[in-house]
Amino acid sequence: MKRNHGWWSRWLGMASVALIGMALSLPAAAQSGAPKVRVNKVQAQKVVTPFYKVNVDARAQITGDWLVLLMEYQTQGGTGKSADGKPGWHDEVTVEWNVLIPRKEGKDLLLRKKITYVDVEDKKTLHISDLYLRPAFFKRQMKGVRPSEIKYYILVKVNGQTEAKYRFPERDTSKWWEWEPPKVQIVDDLQTRDQTPFAPVDYDFFEAIKPSADAK
């Protein structure tokens, strides 16, 4: 089986086009009270569907691009312990995404998604939260929208406690993530990695996702 997923390696080297917004961490008066999460950057990127060389219908073909939303973050101060009794683990890290997609025609689209990751280790220097918009949605709903025009408001919680916030663009002081119809159109199309063809790609690089039915 062959697979094409060079997009991930390319993303790691694309800091120059990252959408750097305002990463808001909780105040830290002392090391013991330092926030447990730091958001480094958030980025939207077009990628093609991964290709697996297996026996499939000869008529099948890649028909469009996915839009991938990626957030890079770091953790510290984990009190959870491993089997050898050493701390440095977080039982759960929950990322609450709010995404606003502006449109020239029709109402802006507001998308919300909450993901809970389990067994998050501080020793791992790079953590990624990723969400996906399928090709048909991207083609139909986002024509003419540049990735840099997408707005984000993200909360990161550790065991239910908010540890970091991220807002882009920071100059927009409106609380657009609280908007409801008819001001915006709310859609439920953000997909987690395990719901997409990207699920097996670089599997060990990502934390496990807690089933949404159990997420708090």
N, C-alpha and C positions, 0 to 999 in steps of 0.2 A: 504494500500500500504506500503510495506516495502522497505527500500533502504539501500544499503551498501556503506557508504562513509567514513569509518573510516580512510582512507588514509589521509584526510585533517588534522585531529587531530594529526596523526602521523607526518606529515610534520612539524607542528609547533614545535614539540619537537626534530627535527633532525638537530639542528644547527651544530652538530659535523660533519655532512657529507655535509654541505652546500658548494657550490663553491664560496668561498670568493675571489673576484677579487679586482681590483682597482676602488674604487668609487671616481670619480673626480667631485668635486663640484666647482661651480664658486667662485672666491675669494670673501671674505666678509671683507671689510675694516671697516664696522660698522654694528651694528645690523640692521639698516634700509636697508642696502644693502645685507643682508645675503641671501643665496640661499633659494628658497622656497621648494626645494626637496632634500632629502637625501636618497640615495640608501643603504640599509643595506646588502642585500645578494641576490644572484641569485642561483637557484638550478634546476637541471633536475632530475626527478624521474619517475620510471615506476609505473603505476597504472592499475588496471583492470577496465573494463567497469562497471559503477555502475549498480546494479541489482535492478530492480523494480518488485515486486511481483504483477503482474496483469495477466489477461487472454491473453496469447499470443500463438503463434504457438508452439506446444510442441517440435518441431524440433529445435527451436532457442536455442542457447547457446553462452556463452562467449568464444571467440576463441583466444584472444590475449591481450597483454598489450598496453596501450597508453603510450606515453612519454609526461610528463607534464613539461613545463618550467615555473618556478615561480620566480617572482621578488618581494621582500618585500621593501617597501619604506615608508617614512614619509613626511608630508608636513607641512608648516608653512607660516605665513604672508599672508593668504588669505584676499583679499580686498572685495570679494563678500559678500553681506549681506543676512541674513535670513529675514523672514517676520517681526520679531520683531526689525529689524534694526541693529542687532549685526553682525560684520564682522567675518571672519574665514572660508570663503568658497572660492573655486576656481571653476569658471564656467566650465573650461575644463583642464584636464591634459592628455597630449598626450605622449604615450610611443612608440618610434620607435625602434623595435627590428631588429638586424642583427645577424644571427646565422650561423656559419660555422660548418658543420659536415664533419670531415675527413674520408676518406675511403681508405682501403688498395687496393681495386680494383676499377678502374673507377675514375672519377673526383670527387673532393670534392664538397659537396652540399652547396650552399649559399641560405639561406632563409631570406626573409625580410617581416616584418609586422608592420603596424602602427595601434595603437588602441587609441581612444580618450574616456576618461571617463568623465562623467559630474557630477556636484554637489558633488565635493570632499571636505569633511569637515576636517579641521585641527584637530578638537577635537578627531577624530578617530585616535587612536595611531598606527594602523597597516593598511596599504593599500597593496593590492596585484594586480599585473599584471600577468596574466597567459595565456599561449598558449599551444596548444595541437597538437601532431602528432598522427594520427590514427594508429590502430594496424597493418593494412596491410603495410603501409609505413614503420613503425618501423621494422617490420619483414623482409621486402624485401630490404630496403635501408640502414639499420643501423646494419646489422649483424657484430658482432665483435667490434662495436664501444662502448667504455665506456663513460658514462655520463661526466666523468671528462675530456674527450678529446674534448668536444664541446667548441667552442669559441663564445664569445659574445661581441658585441659592441652595447650599448643601450644609446639612448638619451631620456631624459625626459623633456618635455616642458610644461609650464604653460601659457595658453592663447597665444601660439605661440612663447614664449620666452624660449630658452634653459636654464634650471636650474640645470641639473645634467647630468653627463656622467658616464658610467660604461664600463670597458674593462676587459675581461678575456681571456687568461692570460695576465697580465700586461707586461711580458717580451717580448711579441710579438709586435714589434713596426711597423710591416707592416700594411698598411691600406687595409687589406683583404676585408673589407666590401664594398670597392669601386671596387673590381674585377668584371670583366664581362667575358662571354664566349669568347674564348675557355678555358680560364684559370680555370674556375669553371663551374659547371652546376647549373643554377638558377632554383629553383623549388618553386612553390606557394602552399605549403601544410600546412602551419601553420594555425591552426584554433583557433578562439576565443571561449571562453567558451559557448557563446550563440549558437554556431554552433555544439555543441557536446551534448552527453547524460548527461554531468555534469551540464548543464544549471540550473536546479532547485535545485541542491545540495547547501545547506547553502546559499541560494539566498541573504539574507539580509546582508551577510558578505562582499559582493563585491559591488563596485560602478557600476552604470548603464553604459553600453557601447553605445556610440553615433553610430547610423547607419553609416556604412562605406561610403555610398554614400554621406553623409553630412560631413564626417570628413575632416578637413582641414590640 
